[in-house]
């Protein structure tokens, strides 16, 4: 270590100079540490406020949503409600809470698919049943695999059970018995559009339901899910990208096109 000495000063004066310099450095360090702590407090405060703001936005967004909007859902051409589970837990919830005697059960004939329930589907027109089958096909593993068409079956409430002779089945599993109502080679296509600012999704089959509206067709493609959601949001002028993400099939690639 080199120590510079001012030869015009005494040893005592040189020592005093170094003492004063060290004191100033300690004060600067203390000031820097104080500034860092202040910055950390400000950063934490900003993060807390941002989190509160996001939570407020979520509350506003969710305020006017119906119970079924936590599921995959749509209204058939007859106005009937169809809901589908996003995961095994929601499949269980639908079975225990929302699946009644007059409803119909739909499932794509592949491993890995959402369970769909058509409310009051037992007496529904064939068109509503076909639309629900198309919707169920889109939210199956067939989308991610790139399969363009898949088979779907429908069953009555009394044909679907959670129990066997040896006990209850696991989460998301069901015991199915009896004849099934088949829908063969169902195409995988969806349409997104707005009604009074609310996002709607329906299966893209030729029902003429959205002929007079601006809408976005979604099929399998190479686009990432997040990019597809942003594109749909831009095309429709709808800002809740997270909600769009939840309405898209869970995995696979996407292609979107705007129709007017």
N, C-alpha and C positions, 0 to 999 in steps of 0.2 A: 504494500500500500504506500502511495506517495503522499506526503503531507507538505503543502506549500507554506513556507514561513516568510512573513514580511520582515526583512532584516532591519527595517527602520523602526520596528516596534520591539518592545521587550517580550520575553517569554510569557509573562503574565498577560500582556495585551493580546498576543497571538492566541493564547488559550481562550481568552474572553471572546475573541472573534469567532472561534470555532464553536464555542458554547452557544453564542447567539445564532449562528447559522443552523446548528442542530435544533435549536428551539423553533426556529422558523419552519424547518422541515417537518418537525413533529406537528406543528400547528396546521401545515398544509395537508399532511396525511390525515389528521383528524377531520379537517374540512372535507377532504375527498371522501372519506368513509361516511361522513354525515350526508354528503350529496348522493352517494350510492344508495344508502338506506332510504333516503327520501324518494329516489327514483324507483326503488323496489316497492315502496308503499304506494306510489302513484300508479305503478304498473298493476299491482294487485287490485287497487281500487278500480282501475279501468277495466280489468278482466271481470271483476264482480259486476260492474254496471252493464258490461256487454252481455254477460250471462243472464242478468235480470231482464235485459231488453229482449233477448231471444225467448226467454220464458213468457214474457208478456205477449210477444208476437204469436207464440204457439197457442196461448190462451185465447187470443183474439181469433186466430184461425179456426180453433176447435170449437168455439162457442156455439156456432150455428150448425154444427154437424150432427147428423143423426147417428144412433147407436150402430147401425149397420155399416157405417163408413169406416169403421176400424177393420172391416173385412174387405176382401175383393167383393164387388157388388155391381149390379146393374138392374135396370127395369126392363122387362120384356116388352114386346110390342103391345101386349094386353095390359101393361102396367103392373105386372106381378114382380115381386122382389125376389132376386136370386142372390145368395151370398155364398162366398167360398172362403175357406180357411187359408191363412197365410203360412201356417205351420201346424204341427201336430197338436199343439196346445189349443189353437183356435178350432181345429177340427173337433176336439173334445168338447169345447165350449158350445159349439153349434149343436152337437148331438144332445148335450144335457140340458141346454136352455132354450134353443130355438127350433128344434126339429120336432114338429107335431104330426099328428096322425094324417092330416090332409096334405102334407108336404111330399115332395119327391127328392130322392137322393141321386146325385150324378157323380160319376168318377171316370176319368180317362182310363183306358185299358192298358196302362203302362205302370211300371214301378216308379213311384215318386210323382204324386199328383195331388192337387188340392181337392178336398171334398166340397161339393157344391150342393146346396139345398134350394129348391124352387118352392117358395112359400105358396101354399094352396095349389101346388102343382098336380095333385091327384086328379083334379077336374079341369086342368088347364088345356087350352087348345094345343094342337100338335106343334104349331109354330113357336109358341113359348117354350115348349120342351126342347125343340130343336135348337133354339137360340141358347138355352142353358147348356146344352151339350156342347155347342161350339165354344162357349165361354170356358167351360171346364177343360176342354182340349188345350186352350191357350195357356192355362196355368198348370201345365203338367211338364214333366221332364222332356216331352216330345219337342218343346220349343228349343231348349238348350241343345238337344241332340241334332237339330237341323231337320228333323222329320217334318215334312210339309203337311201330312195328313195323319190322323190317328183315329182309332175307334173309341167310342164313349158308350157307357151303359147307364141306364136309369133304373131305379127300384123304388118300391113303396116303403113307407115308414115301417110297416110290420115285417119287412124282409131284412131289416138292418138291426143288428144287436151288438151289445158290448160283451155279453156273457156267453160262455160255452159250458159244457158239462163239467169242465175241470176248473172253472173260475173265470175271472174277467180278463179281457184282452188288454194289452199295453196301450199306452197313450197314442192316439191317432189311428189305432187299428180297430177294424169292425168285422163282425161275422155276418156274411151275406148269404142268404138262402133263397132258393126259388128261381123262377125264370127272370131274365133281365130284358129290358127294353133296349135294343141296340141301335146305335147311330154310327154308321160305317163311313170311313174315310172323311172324317170331319176336317176341314181346312183350318189352319191356324192364322187367323187375321183378327185384328182389333181396330176399332175406330174411337178416337177421342174427340169430344166436342163440348161446348159450353151451353148451359141453359141458365139464364139469369145469373151469370157469373160462377156457377157451380160446375165443376168438372164432371163429365159423364163419360163412361166407357161402355161400349157394347160390342158384341161380336159382329164382324163385318160380313154379314150375309145379306142377300138381296131382298131386304124387307121394305126398302124405300123410306125408312124411318127418318133418315137424316138428309134427305134429298135437298131440302131447302136451307140447310145450315152449312156453315163453314166447318170442316172437320179435318182431322189428320188420320190417315190410315197407317197402321203399324203392322209390319210383317217381319219375318226373320231376315237378318242381314249381318253386316260386319260392324255396325256402329256399337260402341259401348253403351251400357245402360244409362250412365250419367249424361253422356253426350246426346243420347236420344231424348232424354227428359228435358234437357235444355232446349233442344230443337223444337219439341212439342210446345214448350212454354212460350217460345218466341213466336211460333206460328199462330198460336191461339191467343196470345196476349194474356197469359195466365202466369202469375208470379210464384206460385207455391211449387217449386221444383221437387221438393221432398215428397209432396203428396203424389205428384206424377210418378216419381220413382216407385212409390208403394203400389201404384196401380198397374205398373208394367209387370210382365212375367218375371219371376225371381232371377232367372239366369239365361244366358245365351246372348246372341247378337241381334241387332235391330236395324230396320230400315224404315224411314218415315217419309210420308208424302202428303202434301197439303191439297185438299180438294175444296172447291168453292162452287 
